[in-house]
Amino acid sequence: MSDVPVTVALRRATADDLGFVMATERLPEHESFIGRWSAERHGAAMASEDFAYLIALAEGEPVGFAILRDLTDPHGNVGLQRIAMVAPGRGLGRVFLASLLDWVFRETACHRLCLEVFTANTRARHVYASLGFVEEGILREVVRRADGTRVDQALMSILRPEWLALRSAD
């Protein structure tokens, strides 16, 4: 992990990033762990003020993306719809997620950032917990896969006061 950058720069995605987003979410490594949207669905979300697409840059190159939803929620609940890395399992996703947390709580009125993660995705669940996310419960058999099987997801969140406490401890 010594070659993992200490920081990841973030920038808002543009329509020019759509190919990168779709190619990344379609990598075989993500097959069982993240959803895939059509170009039309991504385009509609990118055009909506309720969504933010952020690109992770390491040494100026795109290495991942995240989609935030519910940015206009009047209660300050923002959802992490999707996060995906070009090369998962190398530690860069954790760095990206830490930068993403800082961006969300500094740039939006978010009080609670939540996400759903497949219970079988133990690596992601560990990373989320290591950055302060708390597991709130299990959404039992909430997703039906193409083969008809059903799988569970864990609901996790981090609150602004929790993020502030972690930031002040750094």
C-alpha positions in Angstrom: 0.0 0.0 0.0 3.0 2.3 0.0 2.2 3.4 -3.6 -1.3 4.6 -2.6 -1.5 8.4 -2.8 -2.1 10.2 0.5 -4.8 12.4 -1.2 -7.2 12.1 -4.0 -8.5 15.2 -5.8 -12.2 15.4 -6.6 -13.9 17.2 -9.4 -17.5 17.3 -10.5 -18.1 15.1 -13.5 -19.3 16.4 -16.8 -21.1 14.8 -19.7 -17.6 14.0 -21.1 -17.1 11.6 -18.1 -20.1 9.4 -18.9 -18.0 6.9 -20.8 -15.6 6.6 -17.9 -18.4 6.2 -15.4 -20.2 3.5 -17.4 -17.0 1.6 -18.2 -15.9 1.6 -14.6 -19.2 0.4 -13.2 -19.2 -2.4 -15.8 -15.8 -3.8 -14.8 -16.1 -7.6 -13.9 -14.8 -6.9 -10.4 -18.0 -4.8 -9.7 -20.5 -7.4 -11.2 -21.9 -8.5 -7.8 -21.4 -5.4 -5.8 -22.7 -2.3 -7.7 -25.5 -1.4 -10.0 -25.3 -0.4 -13.6 -27.3 2.3 -15.2 -28.1 3.1 -18.9 -26.6 6.2 -20.5 -30.0 7.8 -20.4 -30.4 7.2 -16.7 -27.0 8.6 -16.0 -27.6 11.6 -18.2 -30.9 12.4 -16.4 -29.2 12.1 -13.0 -26.2 14.2 -14.1 -28.6 16.9 -15.3 -30.5 16.9 -12.0 -29.7 19.2 -9.1 -30.6 16.3 -6.8 -27.4 14.3 -7.9 -23.7 15.0 -7.9 -21.2 12.9 -9.8 -17.7 13.2 -8.5 -14.5 11.9 -10.2 -11.5 10.8 -8.2 -8.2 11.9 -9.6 -4.8 10.4 -8.6 -1.9 12.2 -10.1 -4.3 13.9 -12.5 -5.8 10.7 -13.8 -9.4 9.4 -13.2 -9.3 6.4 -10.9 -12.9 6.2 -9.7 -16.2 7.9 -9.4 -19.1 8.4 -6.9 -22.7 9.3 -7.3 -24.5 11.2 -4.6 -28.3 11.4 -4.5 -30.9 13.4 -2.6 -28.8 16.6 -2.4 -32.0 18.6 -2.2 -33.5 16.6 0.6 -35.0 19.1 3.1 -33.9 16.9 6.1 -30.3 16.9 5.1 -30.2 13.2 4.2 -27.8 12.5 1.3 -27.3 9.0 -0.2 -24.2 7.5 -1.6 -25.7 5.8 -4.6 -22.5 4.4 -6.0 -18.8 4.4 -5.6 -16.5 2.5 -7.9 -12.8 2.3 -8.5 -10.9 1.4 -11.7 -8.6 -0.8 -9.7 -10.4 -2.0 -6.6 -8.6 -3.6 -3.7 -5.5 -1.4 -3.7 -6.5 1.0 -0.9 -7.2 4.0 -3.1 -11.0 3.6 -2.6 -10.6 4.3 1.1 -8.6 7.5 0.3 -11.3 8.5 -2.2 -14.1 7.8 0.3 -12.4 9.9 3.0 -12.1 12.8 0.5 -15.7 12.3 -0.5 -16.9 12.5 3.1 -15.0 15.7 3.5 -16.5 17.1 0.3 -20.1 16.1 1.3 -20.0 17.6 4.8 -18.1 20.8 3.7 -19.9 21.5 0.4 -23.5 20.5 1.2 -26.1 20.8 4.0 -25.8 17.1 4.6 -26.6 16.0 8.1 -26.7 12.2 7.4 -24.8 10.4 4.6 -26.2 7.0 4.1 -25.6 4.0 1.8 -26.7 0.5 1.1 -24.0 -2.2 0.7 -24.4 -5.8 -0.1 -23.8 -7.9 3.0 -21.4 -10.1 1.0 -19.2 -7.1 0.2 -17.1 -7.5 3.4 -14.2 -5.4 2.0 -16.5 -2.4 1.4 -18.3 -2.8 4.7 -15.0 -2.8 6.5 -13.8 0.4 4.7 -17.1 2.2 5.5 -16.9 1.2 9.2 -13.2 2.3 9.4 -14.3 5.8 8.2 -17.1 6.2 10.8 -20.1 4.7 9.1 -22.5 2.9 11.5 -24.5 -0.1 10.4 -28.2 0.7 11.1 -29.7 -2.6 10.0 -30.2 -5.2 7.3 -32.5 -4.8 4.3 -33.5 -8.4 3.9 -33.6 -9.9 0.4 -34.0 -6.3 -1.0 -32.4 -7.0 -4.4 -33.4 -9.6 -6.9 -30.6 -10.6 -9.1 -30.9 -11.5 -12.8 -30.8 -15.2 -11.9 -33.8 -14.7 -9.5 -31.8 -15.1 -6.3 -32.4 -12.4 -3.6 -29.6 -10.8 -1.6 -29.5 -8.6 1.5 -28.0 -5.2 1.9 -26.7 -3.4 5.0 -27.9 0.1 5.7 -25.1 2.3 7.0 -24.7 6.0 7.7 -22.5 8.7 9.2 -23.8 11.8 10.8 -22.3 15.3 10.6 -21.4 15.3 14.3 -19.7 12.0 14.0 -17.7 13.2 11.0 -16.7 16.4 12.9 -15.6 14.3 15.9 -13.4 12.1 13.6 -12.0 15.1 11.8 -11.1 16.9 15.1 -9.3 13.7 16.2 -7.0 13.7 13.2 
